[in-house]
Amino acid sequence: MSFAQDNKVIQLVVPFPPGGATDITARALQEVLPRLLKQPVVLVNRGGAGGSIGMAEVARAAPDGLTFGVATLSTHGVNPAVYAKLPYDPVKDFVGVTEIVKAPGVLAVNPKVLPVKDFADLVRFLKANPGKVSYATPGNGTIGHMWGELFKSSTGTSMVHIPYRGAGPAINDVLAGQVAVYFDQVAASLPHIKAGKLKALAVSWPTRLDVLPDVPTYAQMGYPINNDPSWFGLVAPAGTPQALVDRMQQAVAQALQEPAVRDRLAGQGLYPSGSAPQAFSAQIVREIKKMKDVAAYAKVRLE
């Protein structure tokens, strides 16, 4: 088998529009992979339906090592848990290549609207005022939504979910005081936390973050089930030869060691991984199970 594939172009399919953290991650790789693989690599954005359109395209592609998809916790964890029907099977239609990065999550509040001191203070306030506080996320069925519902179930609190069409509109309304609480990845809210416009109360990460050293993890607050971060990874169509899967995984792992790539990702609050194919495939199965449990508790079901 020719690894060069006659110098044919490799496609990285990003199942979301340009500009978001998923897209930024893929572009950071796309800039260096052609040199490492000695083969052209192009990025294709196929946004829509919570990532389902792009992932369905990858699932239908020929398993020839020329098409890879940028999977996320949303496309390969949340979507299978909340959508009644998907145009792809997150396990059977793909082979895992590698986890590219981990993306920590954050629970933040507008301190002018909800002047709580810390995480424990928020939990006390919510228990004393059930259903009177609302929380914003980038939309129904997003990882932010699941994190919010997981918070409610683990703490025994009640809040009203306000879904938005993306992180930008959600954050804007939290900053404007229309909504008090926000759940999403750190990357989206970090500038506003640094500016003091949002107050971070907890992060989903194994240890405290370098960029938010004063903010405890969920586990430190006694809620380890909330501690798992989000992630972006790479998948290939089922049936892709293992040699081509391994080649791409090794190239991604090498790219993630380059200072320019690491610095670019760190600026977005993203942490390089580069895990082995088998480990990533097993991770997807675990995430689907966990998200199904959360969706069942919250009674989240989308058409």
Sequence and secondary structure as in RCSB ss.txt:
>XXXX:A:sequence
MSFAQDNKVIQLVVPFPPGGATDITARALQEVLPRLLKQPVVLVNRGGAGGSIGMAEVARAAPDGLTFGVATLST
HGVNPAVYAKLPYDPVKDFVGVTEIVKAPGVLAVNPKVLPVKDFADLVRFLKANPGKVSYATPGNGTIGHMWGEL
FKSSTGTSMVHIPYRGAGPAINDVLAGQVAVYFDQVAASLPHIKAGKLKALAVSWPTRLDVLPDVPTYAQMGYPI
NNDPSWFGLVAPAGTPQALVDRMQQAVAQALQEPAVRDRLAGQGLYPSGSAPQAFSAQIVREIKKMKDVAAYAKV
RLE
>XXXX:A:secstr
  TTGGG  EEEEESS TTSHHHHHHHHHHTTHHHHHTS EEEEE   GGGHHHHHHHHHS SSSSEEEEEETII
IIIHHHHBS  SS TTTTEEEEEEEEEE EEEEE TTTS   SHHHHHHHHHHSTT  EEEESSTTSHHHHHHHH
HHHHHT   EEEE SSHHHHHHHHHTTS SEEEEEHHHHHHHHHTTSSEEEEEESSS BTTBTTS BTGGGT GG
G   EEEEEEEETT  HHHHHHHHHHHHHHTTSHHHHHHHHTTT EE    HHHHHHHHHHHHHHHHHHHHHHT 
 B 
